[in-house]
Structures are given as C-alpha cells and as structure tokens.
Amino acid sequence: MQAWQIHSYGDLSELQLTPARIPIIQNPNDVLVQVEAASINPVDKMIIGGYGKELLGFLRNYELEFPLTLGRDFAGVVIGKGQNVSNEIKVGDSVFGIIPPHKQGSLAETLLCCEETVCQKPNNISSVEAASIAYAAMTAWSALYLTGELLFRSTKHAVILVLGAAGGVGTAAVQILKSQGATVIAACSDDAVPLVRSLGADQVFDYRAQEYYENVAQAGIYDIILDCAKFGYQNVPNNWRYKRYVTLNSPLLLNSDHYGLFGGLIVSAKDVLISNIPKIIEGKTVRWGFVTPRKDGLNCIANLMRKQQLKAVIQKVFKFEEIPAAFETLSAGHLRGKIVIDFN
C-alpha cells in the first residue's frame, strides 16, 4: 500500500509518499480499515516539526518512531477485525473514526485502529463529510463534556462562549452545543460571521471590532469559555464573567519537549497551579482540553450527523496524491472548516 510518511522531523519537505506494509491485526480489539477519506489537522503539521515527540514517544512505549504516518481522522470500509471486536463492527461496514497522535495515522490506503475509536458511519453522510468531522468534533466534545464537565451537567441552560468559532473545532463545538439546547456566543473574524451564524450561534462577534470586548462582557455569564483560538486565559478581560475556561492550547507537550518527560510534567503542574490560584477565589477555573477518544463521544457525533444537527464544514478537498498541497493550504491559516483528502 501507499502512505504519506515522514522519516525524520523537520518541515513539509519531509513528507513523502512511500510504499508501506499493510498493518497486521495483533491486538484482539483491532479493526483494519480500507481508507476512503481522511482529513489533516493542525496537529499533523506540528508533529512534522517534532511537536510532542517526548510524550508521544513515551505513549508509543518508545517503539520504532519512523517512518511515521500522519493523519488523525478517517472514513472507510472494515476489511478485518480482531476476535474481541463486538458485532457492532462487521467486515464490510462503512465506518469513521479517529486515531490518537501517538499511533500510526490515516494518510494511508489501509489503517489499523482500536474498536473504541471507530464507529458506524451514518448512511446519509459521505466518507468525505465523515472524515472532515471526526477529529475536530471529538476534540470539541472532549473539551466541552469531559474537561468542561457538561457530561455531568445540564447543557440545556448553559451559556458557552466559543473563541475561534470558524475553525474546524469551533464549527463543531457550535453545532454540538446548539443541538443540546445551549446558548452559544461566538467570536470569529468579520468575514466568517455569516458562516458561524448559519451554524446556529445565538450571537456572533467580530473579534477585531472596537466594541468586541465590551459586547462579550455584556452577553452574559459563561458556564464555559472554550478557547479554540489560542487567545490565552491571561488575556481574558476582568469584566468577562465565567466559571470554567477551557483552552485547547495546552503547554504539556511543549514542556515535555523542552524539559524532558518528567521535567515537563513538573513544569506543567506548576503552570496549572499558577493559572488557577488567582482564579479559584473568584469561582473560576482554568483547564486544558485534550482530545479523548471515547465510544460514547463518537456515538454522540454519529447520532448528530444522522439527524443533520452536525454538518461538515469543508474548506477544500484534495486528492490522495495532492496531500503536500493540502498541507500548504493548512499552513496558510484562516481556514473556514476542514481540509479533506478524498482517496477515490
């Protein structure tokens, strides 16, 4: 089979289309998938540059690092499975799912994943659409429902501020929240305001507008501020009232790269304390959100897609052989949705 891989860390020139062995089912919970579509995410480009190599290497049990296949989400057809995989997943089923960053990725004609990270694809969704939604929606769900604790609280009356609402995670977050009855206040650039409004956000503010900070302050008391824009808790104005600030820009992997695995964990723990101590007395907390592959999260995403309450927002679709151009588009930034690879 063919796969887009890197053989060392560096820039986009490291990305090569290379012959690779078809993965072999070794774990009884493994699922073998023939890939029909995948998407690329900012984390893929960061991994090319060596981002997270210390912590991700630890999670790989320091197995052979290269060649490393990129890609975090996919859609395709099951062509094999381990003996412990339930009957919910059968050979021949159309599925979609995600692959954690420490595993070999989805930019390959065939991939191996765990049953926990794959789900039946709704019939009303194409493979391209499913692949565009999976990782971004799972990231949004993890940040909101696990880190933000919505899994244990009522979403119906929650008020959520989404910063960076026009990107892949932001568009997914807005749709997931609105499907559950939350009030969503969103921030994005002026040219993306119509898109975010079309996804159902109750109020949308242009973050470049002069009155932006005051408008956000007046819009309400936020149960969660979801930061998909690397805004930073230290930049939140004092008159913004909130309970939980969830950022997707955790320093954990960078700290581990800089200080080593254990040094990075210590520095990161210190960062958590420093960011929270001044806030706790005000009834606020600062939290780091991570994508957490869970079956209940994937099932929730699939159900919303089936009901057309979570729709794909796609910037551009590339062919499998055009993946370097897809990464160039990703690198240019200011995306309005996802970059998707159609293998067919």
C-alpha positions in Angstrom: 0.0 0.0 0.0 1.0 3.7 -0.2 1.2 6.0 2.7 2.2 9.7 3.4 5.0 9.4 5.9 7.9 11.3 7.4 11.3 9.7 8.1 12.6 12.5 10.3 11.3 15.7 11.9 11.6 18.9 10.0 9.5 20.9 7.6 6.9 19.9 5.0 9.7 18.7 2.7 10.0 15.7 5.0 6.6 14.4 3.8 6.9 11.6 1.3 4.6 9.2 -0.5 6.2 5.8 0.3 5.4 2.1 -0.1 4.4 0.7 3.3 3.3 -2.7 4.7 -0.3 -3.3 5.2 -0.9 -3.3 9.0 -1.4 -6.7 10.7 -4.0 -7.3 13.3 -2.1 -8.1 16.5 -4.5 -6.9 19.2 -7.9 -8.7 19.6 -9.6 -5.2 19.7 -8.0 -4.0 16.5 -10.0 -3.0 13.4 -8.5 -2.9 9.9 -9.9 -0.3 7.6 -9.5 0.5 3.9 -9.5 4.3 3.9 -11.8 6.2 1.6 -11.2 9.7 3.0 -9.2 11.4 5.7 -8.5 15.0 6.8 -5.5 16.9 8.0 -5.4 18.8 11.2 -3.0 21.5 12.7 -1.6 18.8 15.0 -0.3 16.9 11.9 1.8 19.8 10.8 3.1 20.3 14.3 4.1 16.6 14.5 6.1 17.0 11.3 8.2 19.6 13.2 8.7 17.3 16.2 5.9 18.6 18.4 5.3 16.3 21.3 8.0 13.8 20.4 8.9 13.2 24.1 5.4 12.5 25.5 4.2 10.8 22.3 7.3 8.6 22.2 6.5 7.6 25.8 3.0 6.7 24.8 4.4 4.6 22.0 6.5 2.7 24.5 9.5 4.1 22.6 8.8 1.7 19.7 10.3 2.5 16.3 9.4 6.1 15.6 9.9 6.3 11.9 8.6 6.1 9.3 5.6 7.9 10.8 2.3 8.0 9.0 0.3 11.3 9.5 -3.4 11.8 9.7 -5.8 11.7 12.7 -9.3 11.0 11.3 -10.7 8.8 8.6 -13.7 7.2 7.0 -13.6 3.9 5.1 -14.7 0.2 5.0 -13.8 -2.5 7.5 -11.7 -5.3 5.9 -10.7 -7.2 9.0 -11.1 -7.2 12.8 -9.7 -8.8 15.9 -11.6 -11.6 17.7 -12.7 -9.4 20.6 -14.3 -6.7 18.4 -18.1 -6.7 19.0 -20.7 -7.4 16.4 -21.4 -3.7 16.2 -18.5 -3.6 13.8 -18.6 -6.1 10.9 -16.3 -6.7 7.9 -17.8 -4.7 5.0 -19.2 -1.9 7.3 -18.7 1.7 6.4 -17.2 3.4 9.4 -15.5 6.6 10.6 -13.2 7.3 13.5 -10.1 8.9 14.8 -6.5 7.9 15.6 -4.6 9.2 18.7 -1.5 11.2 17.9 0.9 8.6 19.2 -0.4 6.0 16.7 0.3 5.5 13.0 -2.1 7.7 11.2 -4.8 7.7 8.5 -3.0 9.1 5.4 -2.5 5.6 4.2 -4.6 3.3 2.0 -5.1 0.9 4.9 -5.0 1.7 8.6 -5.3 -0.1 12.0 -7.3 1.4 14.8 -8.9 0.3 18.1 -12.6 -0.6 18.3 -13.0 2.2 20.9 -12.1 4.9 18.3 -14.2 3.7 15.4 -18.0 4.0 14.8 -20.6 3.1 12.2 -20.9 5.9 9.6 -24.4 7.2 9.1 -25.8 6.4 5.7 -26.8 10.0 5.0 -23.2 11.2 5.3 -20.5 10.7 2.7 -17.0 9.4 3.6 -15.5 12.9 2.8 -18.0 14.5 5.2 -17.5 12.0 8.0 -13.7 12.2 7.7 -13.9 16.0 8.0 -15.9 15.9 11.2 -14.4 13.1 13.3 -11.3 14.6 15.0 -12.5 18.2 15.3 -15.8 17.1 16.7 -14.2 14.6 19.1 -11.9 17.4 20.3 -14.8 19.7 20.8 -16.9 17.0 22.6 -13.9 16.1 24.9 -13.2 19.8 25.8 -16.9 20.6 26.5 -18.2 17.4 28.0 -15.2 16.0 29.8 -12.9 19.0 30.6 -15.8 21.4 30.8 -18.0 18.8 32.7 -21.1 19.1 30.6 -21.3 15.3 30.7 -22.4 15.8 34.4 -24.4 18.9 34.0 -27.5 20.1 32.1 -26.5 21.6 28.7 -30.0 23.0 28.1 -29.5 26.2 30.1 -25.7 26.5 29.7 -24.2 29.6 28.2 -21.0 29.0 26.3 -18.5 31.4 24.7 -16.6 29.9 21.8 -13.5 31.7 20.7 -12.2 30.8 17.2 -15.7 29.6 16.2 -15.0 29.4 12.4 -12.3 26.8 12.5 -12.7 23.0 12.5 -13.1 22.6 16.3 -15.1 25.8 16.6 -17.7 25.0 14.0 -18.2 21.5 15.5 -18.5 23.0 19.0 -21.2 25.5 18.0 -23.3 22.8 16.3 -22.9 20.2 19.2 -23.9 22.8 21.7 -26.9 24.1 19.8 -28.1 20.6 19.3 -28.2 20.2 23.0 -30.1 23.5 23.7 -27.2 25.6 24.9 -26.9 29.3 24.4 -23.8 29.9 22.2 -21.9 33.2 22.0 -19.3 33.0 19.3 -16.2 35.0 18.3 -14.5 35.0 14.9 -13.3 37.3 12.2 -15.7 39.6 10.3 -15.7 37.5 7.1 -16.6 34.3 9.0 -19.6 35.8 10.9 -22.2 34.6 8.3 -20.9 31.1 8.4 -21.0 30.9 12.2 -24.5 32.4 12.3 -25.6 29.8 9.8 -24.5 27.1 12.3 -26.9 28.4 14.9 -24.9 30.6 17.2 -27.1 33.0 19.2 -24.7 35.9 19.0 -21.6 36.3 16.8 -19.0 39.0 17.4 -16.1 40.1 15.2 -13.0 39.9 17.4 -11.4 42.8 15.5 -14.3 45.2 16.2 -13.6 48.1 18.6 -16.6 47.2 20.8 -15.7 43.4 20.8 -14.6 43.1 24.5 -17.5 45.1 25.8 -20.0 43.1 23.7 -18.7 39.8 25.0 -18.8 41.1 28.6 -22.4 42.2 28.2 -23.6 39.0 26.6 -23.8 37.0 29.8 -22.2 34.9 32.5 -20.5 32.0 30.8 -20.5 28.5 32.2 -17.6 27.7 29.8 -15.3 29.8 27.7 -14.0 27.4 25.0 -10.7 28.8 23.6 -10.1 27.4 20.1 -8.1 30.4 19.1 -5.1 30.4 21.4 -6.4 33.6 23.0 -4.9 32.7 26.4 -6.5 32.9 29.9 -4.1 35.7 30.8 -5.7 37.9 28.1 -9.3 37.5 29.3 -10.6 40.9 30.5 -11.6 41.2 34.1 -15.2 42.1 33.2 -15.7 38.8 31.4 -17.7 36.7 33.8 -17.2 32.9 33.6 -16.9 29.7 35.6 -14.6 27.4 33.5 -12.1 28.5 30.9 -11.1 25.6 28.7 -8.1 26.0 26.3 -7.0 23.6 23.6 -3.5 25.1 23.7 -2.0 23.0 26.5 1.7 23.5 27.1 2.1 19.9 28.3 3.7 18.5 25.1 5.9 21.6 24.5 7.1 21.5 28.1 7.9 17.8 27.8 9.9 18.5 24.6 11.8 21.3 26.3 12.4 19.8 29.8 12.1 16.1 29.1 9.2 13.9 30.1 9.3 14.2 33.9 10.6 17.7 33.9 7.8 18.7 31.5 5.2 17.1 33.8 6.5 19.1 36.8 6.6 22.4 34.9 3.1 21.7 33.5 1.8 21.0 37.0 3.3 24.3 38.1 1.6 26.1 35.2 -1.8 24.7 36.2 -1.3 26.0 39.8 -0.1 29.4 38.6 -3.0 29.8 36.2 -5.7 28.7 38.8 -4.6 30.1 42.2 -5.7 33.7 41.4 -8.9 32.5 39.8 -10.2 30.0 42.3 -11.1 32.7 44.9 -13.3 34.2 42.2 -15.0 30.9 41.5 -13.2 30.4 38.2 -11.0 27.6 36.9 -8.6 27.3 34.0 -8.4 23.9 32.3 -6.6 22.3 29.5 -8.7 20.3 27.0 -7.4 17.3 25.2 -9.0 15.1 22.6 -10.0 11.9 24.4 -11.2 9.0 22.2 -14.4 7.6 23.7 -17.1 5.4 22.3 -19.9 7.5 23.8 -18.4 10.6 22.3 -18.2 9.1 18.8 -21.7 7.7 19.1 -23.0 11.2 20.1 -21.2 12.6 17.0 -22.6 9.9 14.7 -26.1 10.5 16.1 -25.9 14.2 15.5 -24.7 13.7 11.9 -27.5 11.2 11.3 -30.0 13.9 12.5 -28.2 16.5 10.4 -27.6 18.5 13.5 -23.8 18.3 12.9 -22.8 19.1 9.3 -19.5 19.1 7.6 -17.8 22.5 7.1 -15.1 21.9 4.5 -12.6 24.4 3.2 -11.3 22.3 0.3 -11.0 18.7 -0.8 -7.7 17.3 -2.2 -6.8 14.0 -3.9 -4.6 11.5 -2.2 -1.6 12.4 -4.4 -2.1 16.1 -3.6 -1.5 15.9 0.2 1.6 18.2 0.1 -0.6 20.9 -1.4 -3.2 20.2 1.3 -0.6 20.8 4.0 0.4 24.1 2.3 -3.2 25.2 2.4 -3.4 24.2 6.1 -0.2 26.2 6.8 -1.7 29.3 5.2 -4.1 29.5 8.1 -7.5 31.3 8.5 -9.4 28.2 7.5 -13.2 28.1 7.3 -13.7 24.4 8.1 -11.6 21.4 7.3 -9.0 20.2 4.7 -10.1 16.8 3.5 -8.4 14.1 1.4 -10.6 12.0 -1.0 -8.9 8.7 -1.7 -11.3 8.0 -4.5 
